[in-house]
Amino acid sequence: MTISAIRAARPSEIVGGLQIGRRALLAGALLAMSSLLHAQAPLRVMSFPGGANLPLWVAEAKGLFARERLAVSLSSTPNSVVLFQSLDRSEQNIAFAAFDNVVAYQEGQGEITLSTKRDYFAFMGITRGTLRLDVGPGIQEYADLRGKTLAVDSVSTGYSLVLRELLQRGGLEEADYHLVSVGATKMRAQALMEDKVSGTILTTPLEIAPEFRGYRRLANAVDVLGHYQTIVGISRHGWARAHRDDLVGFIRATSEAVDWLLDPQNHIEATAIYRRHLPNSPEEDAAREVDALLDAREGFSRGGAFDPQGIMTVLRIRSHWGTPRKSLTDPARYVDERYRAAAQR
């Protein structure tokens, strides 16, 4: 009300106006308090270090998380064991990791035994394909790996099973080589370039540096295995049910970030965001690495979609190599698409 309006108004009108003003102030205070409480409880996300986190960096930079009223706290893991221990202890709400890890820990075939009820699931696809078997100097064929040491994240989960499958198809038995747990892809790439191991599975774009230095790609996994579901978004059913809106908002923001990345018009800005988080990557290398992640056949999955054929490849390989041995044929045991469907709506 203006000063003149107040003078002309009846006392009841003034009181009513003041009451409305108090209500507005109270509503504003409650909204501010709600926002403050939300900011004090960020969504805790864990992933492996490297360029595969680009959708998360884009969602943050472009305000997509903020639009969903999400504050995302991203931390890195040295290996898959630490990642699943963190999920197990509710230290993390969400993780990005290989789909095979979800299957392994859900089936009790993981590297370690976790303490809580197994209720892990994948809620969106992040990448498909992108697996390369890179080897050191002097290795020209699979037979040259006989008696050699090969690096994996963990022996019983993840891409170690892909490595074993490739080696078997190349004519090697398990007794012909030695697997050693080194950790995340970045650590394995470093071990390869320091000639501490003779080969390892590397994920795009972390194969680019070794191959530029002369290390050789012995196999591209999709050329041998066909479709393969690599990184997925992971959570636990209990947490997801209790925080449905947060998970749906996270999926929506991350999916839109991937779609933004796949638009060629955004390539320069995407590379700049990439370098902001990986400042040691020269501009030309960063552009090449971003291109590799946006490959039409492999790389990021538009809209956070799963690769159904790739999922079945994971189950087939784990059915053969997992311990204890199980026949795994039902994707619904490890995938729940309801949250992604809600995000799309």
C-alpha positions, 0 to 999 in steps of 0.5 A: 500500500502507498502512503496516500492509500494508507491514509485513506484506508479504513483501519480494518483494511490497514490491519488486513494489509499488514497481516498479508505482509506478515504472511508474505514475509513468513512465506519468504522466510520459510522458503529461504530456510528450506533452500538453506537446509537443501544446500546444507545436504548436498547430493553425494556422488562418487566416481572414478577420476577422468573425462567420463565425468564430463556430463557432471561438470557440464550439468554444474557449469550450465546450471542444470543441477541448480535448476533442479535445486540440487547441490552436488558434491563429487568425490573420486575413488581410487578403485571400485572396492572403495566406491562400493564400501562408500555406498554400503556405509551410506557415505555416498548417495550415487556412484558412477561405475561399470555396470558389471560392478552392480551385477557382481555386488548384487550377486555376492560376487564382488571383490569384498563382502559388504555388510548391508542388504544387497539392494544396488541398482543402475538407474541410467546409462552413461557410456557404452563401449570405450574399452581398449586392451592396450599393451606395452613395447614388444607385444604384437599378439596375444601369445606375447602376453604369456607369462606377463603381468596385466593390470586390473582395477579388481580381479573379480569385478569390472573390466577384468572379466572383459580382459580375461574374455579377450585373452581367452579368445586370443588363445590364452588360459588363466594360468598363462598370465598374472592379474594384479589389482592396480586401481582406477583406469588412470592408475592403470594407464600410468602403470602401463606407461611406466612399464610396470605391467605389460597390458591393461584395459583402458577406457576412453579417453585414457588410452589416448596418452599411452597410444600417442607415446607408442603403446599399442592397442591390441584390441577394441573390445566392441570389435570382439564382443559387440555391444557392451554397457560400461558406466552407469549411474548406481544407487541403492533402492532404499535411498532412492525410494526415500529421495525420489525427487532428488534422483529424478532431478539428478537424472534429468540434469545429467541426461540433458548435459549429455544431450548438450554435449552431443550437439556439435555446436557446443564442442568448443565450450565443452572442451573448455569445461573439460580443461577447467577440470583437467587443466594438465590436458593441452587444448588440442589433446582435450579436444581429441579426448572430448571427441572420443567420448562423443563417438557415434558408436561408443561413448556417452549415451543420449538421454541416459539410455541403457544399451540392452544388448550391452547389458546382456553381454555383461551378463553373459561374460559374468555368467562365464567368469563370475565366482561363485558361478551363476547363470545370469539372464535377467536385467531387471535384477540390476536395472530400474528405469522408473526414475529415468522414465519419470525424469523424461516426463 
